[in-house]
Amino acid sequence: EWQPALKNVSSSWDVGIIDGLSGWTTSVDDVPADTISRRFRYDVALVSALKDLEEDIMEGLRERGLDDSICTSGFTVVVKESCDGMGDVSEKHGSGPVVPEKAVRFSFTIMSISIRVEGEDDGITIFQEQKPNSELSCRPLCLMFVDESDHETLTAILGPVVAERKAMTESRLILSVGGLLRSFRFFFRGTGYDEKMVREMEGLEASGSTYICTLCDSTRAEASQNMVLHSITRSHDENLERYEIWRTNPFSESADELRDRVKGVSAKPFMETQPTLDALHCDIGNATEFYKIFQDEIGEVYQKSNPSREERRRWRSTLDKQLRKKLKFKPVMRMNGNYARRLMTREAVEVVCELVPSEERREALRKLMDLYLQMKPVWRSTCPSRDCPDQLCQYSYNSQQFADLLSTTFKYRYDGKITNYLHKTLAHVPEIVERDGSIGAWASEGNESGNK
């Protein structure tokens, strides 16, 4: 039972899997509407997840020495939400209905449950998800045949989910756990999104935009000049206000002035996401960048003005051959998580250094990788203050060193430009860790493994 009763949510309790369009059937064209999406009702899925954790909750109360007959209210549940597109899911043979070849999957993970006891200021955590990035703790809520770039269809399907989520934040759940009725309130944190999805949900321009960051208002040129000193300024509410300014143009400005005023918010923010950094794609984005630096160093680009395409292709194949010969790496079309993790190691740098003519440049590459490997655990680990406290303390110093190296030795690559994830890695990690306690735990891996 929900108190007060949920607004905009049907009152029938015996719901199983429902048609994801929830009555919007007329708004989506070209596709038989009843084939396009299936989902659980959000509140029902959460209740089911809590019932699965019933034993853990009772165990947690016992371990903390709390008398479970008194603990009937004041439970807080923190939920991580993830959503990701799933490439090519076409039917390889068969004659099903005509559906888009792409799919999107939305899921949630119960991260922690805590309880406020009278006389205590802080909540006492009675359940903490130990493997927040496992597909086992990641519960699917909605599956849709939609291309994640098709904003209209995506919002039509996720609209009801957003409405249910909003209704639940304004209400309490009364649920029987361990034989007694207890009251739970929910906090939702949308952190399991990659940058493309965040930009779509929050109404920002696509990732090639001059507004490079989903956390601050910096432009690409500013971010390459000042690599480290930025703080998180964007939020869902501010994006909504900026969209209103974009829509109404109250100061009758030109398109360029207006765009500068709203810092690249040019669509209506649709779903609140938590401004954070996606650890998995951070790995991939930075490894791609290092892979390109390796090629440039093999070709000694720092001495040349602009090399031809042929030369670049030659350096790339030299690099791939060397990595394959020495480390058994198979070249990949698009950087993936596993390749990224294997490329970002001291061994890989040593192997690349064999191809770099000048000793000075080899030292610079080693130093760059060393600093990177010092920084990486901070945004990968589930609890950095416990797992790598030293690296956490040194993060700002290391990122400053890293930025100095890029803007001097590797200036040819970072003059007026820098990649989105590199900017976030250098500028925003300590602030996010300070706020959330972790970046790795809130990443999208669980959802990605579930997709597979």
N, C-alpha and C positions, 0 to 999 in steps of 0.2 A: 504494500500500500504506500502511496505517496501522499505526503501532507505538505502544503496543500496539493490537491490533485493536479496532475500535469496538464498544462495548457497545450493545445494543438496536438494532442496525442490521443489516439483512439482508446476507449476504456476497456475494450475486450482484452481479457488477460490470457486467453488460450491461443496466443498467436505463435505460429511456428515461423517458417520462412515466408516473408512477404514479398510482393512484387515491389521492387525498388523504386518504381516510378510513383507509387502511392497516389494514384489518381491524376498524375500529370499527363496521362497517356496522350492527350491531344497535342502536347507541345513538342513532341519529338518526331521528326518526319523520316521518311525513307526506310525505316526499320520497323518490323512488327514489334509494337511497343512491349508486348508481354515477354519478349525474349531478351530484353536488353539488360535487365539487372535484377538481382535477388539480394535481399538482406534480412537481417534480424531486426526487430524493433530494438532501439538502443537500450531502453530501460530494461527490457526483458533479458537482453544479452548481459547487462551488468549484473542483474540479480543472479543469473545462471553462473557467472564468473565468481561472484561472492559465495554462492553455495558450494562451488568447487573448493573454495579456500576455507570452508567452515572449520575444518580440523586445525588448519594453520592459525586461524584467529583464536580458537580456544587455547591452543598450545601456547600462543604468544601471551595471552592473558595470564596463563598459569606461570610461565617463565618469569614474568614481571611481578609475580606475587600479587596480582590483582584478583579480587573476589568477583567471579564472573556474574554473580547475582546482583551486584551493585552496578556493574558496567553495562547499562542498557542504552545510554545516549552518549552523544559527543564523539562518535566515530567519524573520522575523516578519511576518505579514500582518494588517493591521487592517481589519475589515469593518464597514461601516455597514449596519444593518438598518432597513427602513422598512415600514410597514404602514398601510393606509388603506382606509376604506370607500368604495364607489363608487355612491352614490345609486341612481337608477332605471335598471336595465339590463333592463327587461322586454322580452319579444319583442313587437314592434309588430304583427306579424301572423305567423301560422304556428302549428304545432301540435306544438311540442316537448314534452318532459316537463314536469311541473309543478315549477318550481323557484322559490325565493324571488326577489323582484324586485330584491333588493339583492345586491351582490357585495363581496368584500374581496380585496385584492391584497397579497401579501407579497413584498418583493424585497430585494436586497442590492447594495451597491456596494463594490468593493475600493478602499479609500481610500489605503493606502500599503503598501509592502513595504520592510522594512529588514533589514540584516544586522549581526550582531555579529561583529567580527573579533577574533581573539585579541590580547590586549594593549591593546585599546581598551575604555573603559568604556561609551561610548554607542554605540547602533546607528547605522549609516550608512544614510541613506535612499536606496534605489536606484530607487524608483518612487513618484511622488506623483500622485494623480488630479488633473488640472488643472481638470476640469469636474465636480466632485462632484455638481452639481445638474442635470446633463443626463440626459434619459431614455436617452441612449446608453450612459452608464456604469452605469445602474441595471438590474440583471438580475433578471427576474421569477423567483420561486421557486415560488410557489403561488397559484393562482386559485381562489376558492371562491364559490359562491352561498350567501352567508350574510348576514344583517343584522348589522352590527358590534355592534348592541345585544344580539344573541342570544348571551349569554355562554356558555351550555352548548355550543351547536354550534361556536362559534368555538374554544373550548378543546379540544373533541373533535378538531377538525381540526388545530389548531396543536400539540397535545400531542406527536405524533411529531416535529415539527420541533424543538420544544424539547429533546426527548430526544436527537436527533441533534446538535444544537448543543452540548449538555452533553458528549456523548461526544467531540466533536472538540476541545473545550478541554482535555481530559485526555489527548490523544494527539498524535503528530506525523505529518505526512503526508510520505511519501517519494515524490517525483515526479521523473520525468526532465525536466529543463529544460536546453535547450542541449546535449543529448547526455550529460549526467551526472546521476546520481541526487542529488537535494538534499532536505534536510529542512526542512519548514515548520511553524511553529506559528501558531495562529489566535487573534486576540482579536476578540470580537464586541461591538459597541456599538449598542444599540437606541436610536437618536436620531431616526429619521425618523417619529415618531408625533405626531399632534396631541394636544391635552390630553385629549380624550374617550377616545382609545385608551389613553393612558398610565394614566388613572384606572382603566380597565377591566382592563388587564394587571396593574396594581400593587395592585388590591383597594381603591382609594380610593372614597369616595362620589362621586356625579356632580358636574359642575362648578358646580351652583348651591349646593353645600354651604357651610356657614360656614367649613369648612377650605378656604381659597381656593386654596392653592398645592400643586403637586406636588413642590416642592423644599424647602419649610420648613413648620413646624407652625403658622404664623400663622393667626389667624381673620380674617374679613373686617373686623371692627371694629378689631382691632389693626393690620391692614395699612393702614387708612385713617388711623389716628392717627399711626403711625410708618411713613412711606412708603418710607424708604430703607434703614434699618439692619436687614437680616436676613441670615442666612447659611444656606447649604444644609445641611439636617440629614437629610432623608429618604434612605433607601437601600432597596434590595430586601430585604436581610437584616433590616433593622429592621422593614420592613413585614410580613415573615413572622412575626417575634416578636410584633408587635402583633396580628396576626391570631390567633395562639395565645391571647393574653390575652383578646381579644374573644370567642373561642370558649369558653374555659374559665371566664372571669370568676373568677380565683383569689381576689380580695378580696371577692367577693359584693357588688359595688357595684350601685347603681341604674343603669338604662339610660343616664341622662344622665352620671353620673360615669364610667361605663365608656367611653362614647363620648369623653369628654374625655381619658381616660387614653390611648386608642389614637389620638387625633387623627384620627378619621374613617376609619380602616382597618377596613372591615367585611365584606370578602370575601377569599378566599384569593388572594394575589398569585400570578400564574400564569407570567409571563415577565419576566425581568429587563430593565428599560429603563434607559438612562443618564439620570440627572436632568439635563435641559437645557431649553432653551426653543426652541419651534419658530418659526423666524424668519418663515415665511410667515404663519402664523396670528397671530403677534404683530403683523405689519403690518395684517392684516385687523381684528383685535380693536381695535387702537388707532385705526384710521381710523373704525370704527363709533362709537367713543367721541367722537372729534372731531366727527363728523357730528352727534351729539346735542348737543354743546356749541354748535355753530354754531346749531342750531335754538333752543336755550335763550337764546342771546345775542340773536338776532333778536327774540325775544319778551320780552327783558329780565326773565327769570325771577328774577334776583337781587333784584328789588324786590317780586315777588309771592309769595304763600304757596304755593298750589297751583293752577296753571292747569287749565282744563277740557280734556277730550279734543279738543273742537272747536278750541280755540285752538291746541293743539299741532299738530293736523292742518293748520291754516292756515299755521303757521310752516314746517312741513315742505314744503308745496307752494310757499311763497314761495322757500325755499332751493333746491328742485329747479328752479324756473323760472329763477332767477338763474343757477344753474350751467349750465343748458342754454343759456340765451341767451348768456352771456359766454364759456363754455368748451366749449360743445357736449357737455356731459355728458348721457348718457341716464340717467334715474333707474333704479336697480336694486332688485329685490325684496330680494335678500340681498347684502350687501357681498362683493365678490370681489377677488382680488389686484390685477387691473388697475385697478379703480375706486379701490381703496385707494391705490395708488401715485400716481394722478393727483390724488386729493383732497389728499394730504399734500404740498402744494407752496406756495411763497410766493404764486404767482399765485392759487391757490384762496382763500387767506386774504384777499388784497386784494379779491377779488370779493365775499366774504362781508362784509367790513368795510363795503362800500358800503351794506349793509342794517342795520348796527348803529348805533343813534342816537348813543351817547355816545363821544366821542373817547377817554376813559379806557379804556373796555372794548375799543375797537379796538386800542389799544396792548397791552393785556393779551393779546389773541388773537394779535397778531403775535409777541409775546415767546414765548408758549407754542409756537407753530409753529417759531420759530427754534431754540428749545432742542431741540425734538423732532428737527428736521432735523440738528442737531449730533450727537444721540445715535444716530440711525438707522443710519449706516454701520457703527457698531461691531458691531451684531448682524446686519447684512446681509452684510458682506463676507467673502470666503473666508479672507482672512488680514489681520485688522485691524492687526496690528503693522507690516505692510508697506504696506497700502493707506491707512490713515488713522490714523497714530500719534498725531497731535495730538488728534483727537477721543477716542481711546482714553484718553489721559492725562487729559483733562478730563471723562471720563464721569461720575465720581462727583460732581464739582462741578455739572455740568449737571443731573444727575438730582435733586440736592438743591434747586437753583433751581426746577426744574420742580415738584417736590413742594411747595415753599413757595408757589408761585403757585396750585396747586390748592387748598391748604388755607386760603388767604386769599381771593383774588379769586373763586375758583370753589367756595367752601366749600359753596354750596347743593347742589352735585352730589356732593361727597365727604365729607359729614358722616356718618361711620359706615359708608360703603360705598365700594367701589372695585372695578373689574373685575379678573378674574384676570390677564389679560395685562399690564394697566397696572402691577399690583403687580410682576410678574416683570421688566418692562422697567426699572422704577425700582430694584428691590432686588437683582436677582441677576445682571445682565449682566456686571459686571466680574469677579465670582468665576468664572463659567463660562468667560469668555475666558482668565482666568489659568490655569485648569485644562486646558482643551482647546485653547487657541490660537485657537479660532474657534467661532462659533455658526452663521454662514451656511453653512459647508461641511457641517455635520452636519444641515442642515434637510431637510424632506421634499419639496422641490420636484421632484427627479428622479422620485420615485415618483408624484407628482401628475401630472406631464406624461405619464408612462407610462400612467396611468389614462386620460387623454384619448384 
